[in-house]
Amino acid sequence: MIFFNLKKFLHNYKLHLFIWGIYIIYEVFILGLVSRSFRPTGVYILIYLSNITVFYVHAFFLNKLLSNKNLKLKPVKISLLIILNICAYTLFNYYSGLVFIKLGFIRVSGPVPFDREFILPCTYRSLYYIGFATGYVYLIKSFQDQKKVEALERQNLVTQIEKQALENDLVQSQNNYLRSQINPHFLFNTLNFIYNDARKKAPMAADAIMNLAEMMRYALKRPEASEMVPLSEEIEQIEHLINLHKLRTANTINLELEVTGDMFGLRFPPLILLTLVENIFKHGNVSHSTQQALIKIAYQKDNLSITTINMINDNKGKQTESHHVGIDNIGKRLSNFYGNDYSFKYYKDPLNRYITEINVTVVNPLARLNR
């Protein structure tokens, strides 16, 4: 603060002198010229000495009171401070005036009475400068509070940036570590060798290896959490996953994937479709002879509809909670990407089937270009 910190005050005293100088010139010379009446020099010295003194004294003690975190009796203390300053200002003017008269700076005829005509102008004048001092204190404090808020905001921003940088570094380090342990080129070259070797001797195993290799290749291209991926790639991974389960169960699963509409160019949040399909295999009965599990993906007129239907596996009742964790995560991710512009429902129907339905508006930029 300019005044209350002595070091800053001494550094900015020229500003204070300039403002007081402008104010005194205005009051003494401009108003004097307008009214065509000037007072003796000693009177002006006495008046502005007391005015400036009451301004800084009140500002100093008011700042002390406002800086005190104890809010009890603060209004009472401020009121008492104002009364004391008025009394001190009046007494200072009276006795300083007597001294100035004795020294010959002010000439008056007769004794100076300490009466109502003297006290009321002093009260008004002191309140005038006490008001200035109060405004000055609150103005400086508002600037200080604003600077503190800005400093806190900057610090929070720096902290968030540093935290994000640390998280990015950690993720990058983890990825680098994993890639250093398993070189993707070495891994896929080895899988291709096994596939080519097994293709003649065990075609089913070879197909399983190829599907697994494609899924691992896709997983290693893992996008950022805030990015969307081509929907066609997600559908391709679903097909690989279904093929793996068909191979594992000797093609005994009763599940159908229906895709209608042109998916080329569409983008969608990653791993949502895969989570839905994994939930079908984990918690559903995909071997039911009459009730076929269904994954239906349809795109028409900028509307993307995803529906899954599967019989509930009653033997896996204990896994219901895990199932809902995955479903809840899907809801959160859809909300992060689409806000309120989506619908997501999941429920059990009277046939003991578990059904999920997603509907979102997805604009295909390539389709728009062709229109």
ROMAR-40742 format. One record per residue: residue in one letter; x, y, z of N, C-alpha, C in turn. Coordinates in steps of 0.02 Angstrom, whole numbers, plus 50000, padded with zeros to 5 digits. Example, Ala and Ser with C-alpha at 12.3 -4.5 7.8 and 13.67 -1.06 7.14 Angstrom:
BEGIN
A506604971650390506154977550390506604983550390S506424988850354506844994750357506455000250394
***
This chain:
BEGIN
M500424994150000500005000050000500445006250000I500245011449964500665017349954500835020650020F500335021750064500455025550124500665021250183F500345015550192500435011850253501095008050255N501395006950199502065004150197502545010050188L502945011450240503365017450241503845017550182K504115011750166504595011450111504265013350045K503665010650034503295012449973503085019649973F502895022050033502675029050038503245033750019L503845032450046504415036650030504575036349956H504455030549927504595029749855504085033549813N503455034249838502915037449800502705044149830Y503135047249870502925053449902502785058949851K503115058549793502995063649741502275063449717L501985057449714501295056849693500835060149743H500965059049809500555062149861500625069849858L501245072149851501355079349848501005082449788F501015078949732500705081449672499945082049681I499635076749709498905076849718498695082249768W499055082749825498895088049873499015094949844G499545095549804499695102049773499125104349727I498885099649685498325101249640497705103249680Y497585099449734496985100849774497025107649809I497605109149837497695115549873497655121449824I497965120549766497925125949715497205127249695Y496825121849687496125122549669495735126349722E495835124249785495445127349840495665134549853V496315135749853496565142349873496505147349816F496795145849760496855150749707496235151049664I495995145249640495425145549594494805147949630L494655144849688494065147049725494155154149752G494785155849768494915162649792494805167849738L495015166149677494905170749622494165171449605V493805165649610493095165849595492725170149646S492895169049711492545172849764492865179649777R493465180749747493845187049755493985188549829S494145183349865494325184249936494855179149954F495395181449985495945177150007496055178050082R496235172550115496385172850187497135173950196P497325175750257498045176450271498405169750262T499045170150245499445164150233499445159550293G499495162350353499505158150414498885153950421V498305156750400497675153050404497705146950358Y497955147950297497995142350250498475136950276I499035139150304499515134250331499185130150386L498835133550432498515130050487497975125250462I497565127650416497015123450390497265117150356Y497755117850310497965111950272498435107550312L498765110350362499155106050407498695101350446S498145104150472497665099950510497285095250463N497115097650402496735093450356497145087350334I497775088650315498195083150293498335078350350T498425081150410498565076850468497985072250484V497375074950485496795070750500496685065550445F496845067250384496775062450328497215056350340Y497865057450353498325051850360498245048150426V498075051850479497975048550543497375043950540H496825046350512496225042150506496365036250460A496705037450404496845031950357497285026650390F497775028750430498225024050462497845019450511F497455022550556497105018450606496525014550576L496195017250525495655013450493495945007250459N496515007950428496835002150397497004996850449K497234998950508497384994250562496754990450582L496214994050589495584990850610495334985950557L495364987950493495124983650440495574977550429S496204978150446496674972550438496584967450493N496264969450547496144964850603495604959750583K495764953350586495294948150564494724947150614N494794949750674494264949150723493704954150707L493134951550686492584955850664492164958550722K492284956250783491884958450839492014965850854L491474969550863491494976650882491854980950830K491964978550770492324982650720491924988950702P491264988650690490894994850676490924999750733V490894997250795490935001650853491615005050856K492135001350843492815004150845492915009350790I492635008150731492705013050677492325019450695S491725018750724491345024650745491715028550798L492015024950845492405028150898493015031750869L493325028750819493905031850786493695038350753I493125038450720492885044650688492765050150739I492445048350795492305053250847492955056050876L493435051750889494085053950916494445058450867N494415056750803494745060950753494425067850747I493755068150753493405074650751493615078850811C493625075750870493825079450930494555081750926A494995077250903495705079050897495805084650846Y495435084150790495485089250738495265096050765T494715096250801494455102550828494935105550879L495185101350925495645103850976496305106050945F496545102150894497165103950860497095110750826N496535111950792496425118350759496405124050810Y496075122850865495995128250915496665130150946Y497025125250973497645126751008498205128550959S498215125650900498705127750849498565134850827G497915136650823497745143550806497995148350858L497935146650923498195150950976498945151850970V499295146450953500025146850944500195151350885F499835150350829499965154350769499825161850784I499315163250823499155170250841499715173150884K499955169150931500485171550975501125172750937L501255168550886501865169450846501785174950793G501185177450783501075182750736500925180450666F500805173750656500635171450589499925173150571I499495173850623498795175550612498625181450657R498295186450628498105192250667497345192350675V497125192750737496415193150753496315198550806S495725201150807495565206150857495165202950913G495425202650970495085199751027495235192251034P494995189351089495115182151102494705177751053V494965171651041494625166850997494165162551040P493505162851029493045158951070493015151651047F492975147051095492875139951080492135138451088D491755140451038491025140051043490745136050984R490085136350977489735132550925489945134650855E490065141150844490255143550778490955141250758F491365139450808492025136750793491995129150785I491615125850828491605118450829491265115650767L490695118450745490325115650689490725115650624P491055121250605491465120950544492035115850549C492335115350609492875110450618492605103350610T492005102050637491695095450631491565093750558Y491285098650522491145097450450491785096250412R492295100450425492925099750389493265093150403S493255091150466493575084750485493205078850453L492545078950452492155073650421492295073350345Y492405079150316492555079650245493195075750228Y493715076850267494355073450253494365066350280I493975064950332493905058050355493565053850300G493075056950266492755053450210493245051950154F493675056950138494195055850087494655050150108A494875050350172495335045250197495015038350195T494365037850212494025031350210493985028650139G493805032950092493795030850022494475028649997Y494995032350019495675030650000495865023750024V495705022250088495885015750117495525010150081Y494865010950070494495005650037494705004749964L494895010149932495125009649863495785005749860I496255007449904496895003949905496784996549922K496344995349971496214988349991495894984449934S495464987549896495154984049840495674982149787F496164986749776496704985149730497124979449757Q497264979549822497644974149852497284967449847D496634967449862496244961249858496224958649787Q496154963249739496154961149669496824958049649K497364960949673498024958149658498104951349689K497844950449751497884943949784497494938749745V496884940649723496484935949684496834934049619E497114939049585497474937749523498084933349535A498424934549591499004930449608498804923149622L498244922349658497994915549672497784912049608E497454915749564497244912749500497844910749458R498354915149458498954913349421499294907149451Q499314906949519499624901249552499234894849538N498564895349540498154889349526498264887049454L498314891949408498424890149338499104886849329V499614889649362500284886749358500284879749388T499934878949445499904872349477499554867249432Q499004869349400498654864749355499084862949294I499444867949268499884866549211500434861749231E500734863049290501264858549313501004851549327K500394851149356500094844649369499964840849304Q499684844549255499544841349190500194839149156A500704843349163501344841549133501634835249165L501574834849232501814828849267501434822649246E500754823449239500354817749218500534815649147N500644820549103500844818949034501514815449033D501974818049075502634814849078502584807649103L502134806649153502054799849180501774795149128V501244797449093500954793249040501454791848985Q501834797048967502334796148915502874791248937S503074791749000503584787249027503324780049028Q502684779249048502394772549049502354769548979N502144773748931502104771348862502804769448835N503284773848850503964772448827504234766048858Y504074765048923504314759048957504004752848926L503344753048915503014747248885503284745848816R503374751148777503624750148709504344747748708S504724749748759505414747348762505444740048782Q504944737748822504934730748843504684726148786I504184728548750503914724548696503924728848633N504394727848591504444731648529503874729548483P503444734348463502864732448422503054728948357H503584731248325503784728048262503994720848273F504374719748327504584712848343503974708548358L503504711448397502904707748417502494705748356F502354710448311501924708948254502284704548203N502924705448196503304700948151503274693748176T503314693048243503284686348272502594683348263L502074687448274501384684948265501254683148192N501524687048145501444685448075501784678848057F502364677748088502724671448076502314665548101I502034666348163501624660948192501004659848149Y500704665248125500104664748084500254661048019N500784663047986500954659747923501124652347934D501434650747991501614643848005501004639648023A500524642948058499934639148081499374639048030R499414643147978498854643647931498704637047897K499234633047881499124626647847498944621147897K499254621347956499154615848003498534616948046A498404623148066497834624548110497514631148089P497084630948039496784637148013496404641148066M496054637748111495684641348163496154645148210A496694641948229497184645248272497494651148236A497614650248171497914655748132497434661748129D496784660448120496304665948120496284669348188A496324665548241496324668548308496934672948318I497514670648294498124674648300498054681148261M497774680848201497704686848160497224691848192N496654689348218496184693748251496504697048313L496854693048351497194695748411497724700948392A498104699648339498614704348317498314710948296E497744710648260497424716848239497164720848299M496884717448349496644720848409497214723948448M497784720448452498364723148488498644729148450R498644728748384498904734348344498464740548356Y497824739548360497354745148372497454748048442A497564743548491497654745848559498284750048567L498814748248529499444752048533499384758848501K498864759848460498744766448430498274770548475R498254768848539497774771748585497754779348580P497164782248566497114789548559497094792948626E497144799648625497054803548687496334802848710A496254803748777495584802948807495084807948778S495334813648754494874818848729494754818448654E495034813348621494974812748548494444807648529M494134808748471493694803748442494084799748390V493814793848374494144789448327493654787648271P493894785448214493434783248161492984777648185L492334778348175491864773248198491974766648161S492194767048099492314760948061492854756648093E493364759948123493894756148156493634752748219E493184756148256492884753048315492474746948295I492094747548240491694741848216492134736148195E492694737748164493164732548144493434728748205Q493564732348259493804729048320493264724648351I492634726848345492084722648369492064716048330E492164716648264492164710548222492724705848243H493324708648257493874704448280493704700948346L493394704748391493214701948456492704696348449I492204697448406491694692348395492014686048364N492464687148316492794681448284493204677448335L493544680948381493934677448432493484673148476H492914675748495492454671948537492154666048498K492024667048434491764661548394492274655948389L492914657848379493434652848376493524649348443R493474653148496493574650248563493024645348581T492414646748558491834642548576491624637848520A492064636948471491904632648414491264634848379N491184641448374490624644448337489944642548366T489904642348432489264640648464488884646748489I489164652648481488814658648505488274660648455N487734663248482487164665448441487124673048445L487524676548404487584683848406487634686448335E487314692048324487324695148257487504702448263L487924704848218488114711848212487784714748150E487364719848159487034723148103487284730248097V487554732048041487794738948028487424741547966T487054746947975486694750047918486874757347913G486944759747853487144766647842487874767247826D488074772847798488764774047778489154776747838M489604772547865489994774447924490644777947907F490804778247842491444781047822491464788547839G491974790547876492054797547895491764799247964L491344794847991491064796148058491584795148112R491554799248163492004798648220491594797948284F491854794148332491484792448392491984791448449P491774792748512492224791648568492484784448570P493124783548583493414776848580493194772348637L493194765748623493104760448673492394759948701I491934764348681491234763648705490914757448675L490974756548609490694750648577491014744248603L491674744348611492024738448635491794736648706T491674741748748491444740448816490754737148815L490314739548772489644736548767489684729248745V490104727848696490164720948670490494716448722E491014719048756491324715048809490834713448864N490394718148881489884716948932489414711248910I489264710948845488834705548821489164698848834F489804698248818490154691848827490274690248900K490394695448941490534694249012489914692549051H489364696049039488784695549083488164692849048G488194691848982487604689548946487644682248926N487084679548908487034672748882487014673148806V487594672048775487644672648702487574665848667S487394660748705487314654048676486584651748677H486124656348691485424654548694485184652348625S484814647048624484634643948559484104647948522T483664651448558483114654948525483164662548529Q483484665048582483534672348591484244674448569Q484284677148510484924679148482485154685848512A485804686148530486104692548550486194696948488L486084703348497486094707848439486494714148454I486914716148407487264722548409487064726248345K486704731648354486434735148296486704742348295I487024744148240487314750848231487014753748168A486654759348175486314762248117486454769748115Y486574772248053486694779448044486254781847987Q485824786748004485374789547953485204796747971K485274801147924485104808247932485424811247995D486074810548000486484813348055486314810448123N485944804948125485784801848189486114794948192L486514793948244486854787648255486494783948311S486284777848297485924773748345486314767348357I486454765848421486814759748440486384756048490T486224749848474485804745748518486124738948528T486134736648591486354729848606485794726348644I485684720048626485174715948659485474709148674N485424706848735485674700248752485294697348811M485224690748810484924687448868485394688148928I485104689048987485494689649048485704682749072N486334681949087486594675649113486464675349188D485974671449207485774671049278486314667949321N486774664349290487314661249330487854666149350K487794672349324488304677449338487994683249376G487554681749421487214687049459487694691349500K488244688349522488724692049563489094697349523Q489064696849457489444701549416489014707549394T488414707849420487984713449400488284720149418E488594720449477488894726849498489444728949451S489874724149429490404725649382490124728049316H489564724949296489234726849234489024734249237H488734736349293488504743249299489074748149303V489654746049328490244750549328490424752349257G490434747349212490584748749142490054753149110I489424751849125488874755849097488914763049121D489064763949186489124770749214489694774549181N490244771149167490814774349134490624776449063I490214772449029489984774448962489574780848966G489124781249016488724787249024489144793349036K489664792749077490094798449092490474800649029R490714795848991491094797648931490654800948878L490044798348871489584801648823489424808648846S489344809648911489204816348937489794821048925N490404818548933490994822748921491054824948849F490864820548803490934822048732490334825948704Y489734824348727489124827148696488714831548742G488924832348804488534836548850487844833548861N487324837348845486644834848851486344832448785D486744832748732486484831048665486564823648650Y486334819448694486344812248681485824808948726S485654802948710485224798948755485544792048763F485534789548824485824783048840485374779648890K485084774048869484634770348912484864763048917Y484774760148974484904753048983484384750249032Y484134744349015483584741649055483514734149041K483124730949083482964723849076482234723249055D482104719349003481414718748978481084712449007P480434711448996480084705649024480364698949001L480724698748945481004692448921481684690848953N481864694549005482504693649039483094695348993R482984700348950483514702748907483774709448933Y484424710348926484734716748945484824720748881I484574727048882484564731148822484904737848836T485344739948792485634746648796485484750348732E485354756848737485184760948679485554767548684I485924769248632486274775648627486034779148564N485864785548572485674789648514486024796348519V486414798048468486764804448467486724807348397T486774813848394486814817248330487544817848309V487724814548255488414814348231488424816848159V488754822448148488784825248081489384822248045N489244819447987489774816447946490034821847899P490634824547910490884829947866490974827847794L491134821447783491224819147714490564818947677A490034816947714489374816847682489134823847666R489294828647709489094835647696489444838347634L490074836347623490434838647565490134836047500N489844830047504489564826947444488864829347427R488554833047474487864835347463487864841247415
***
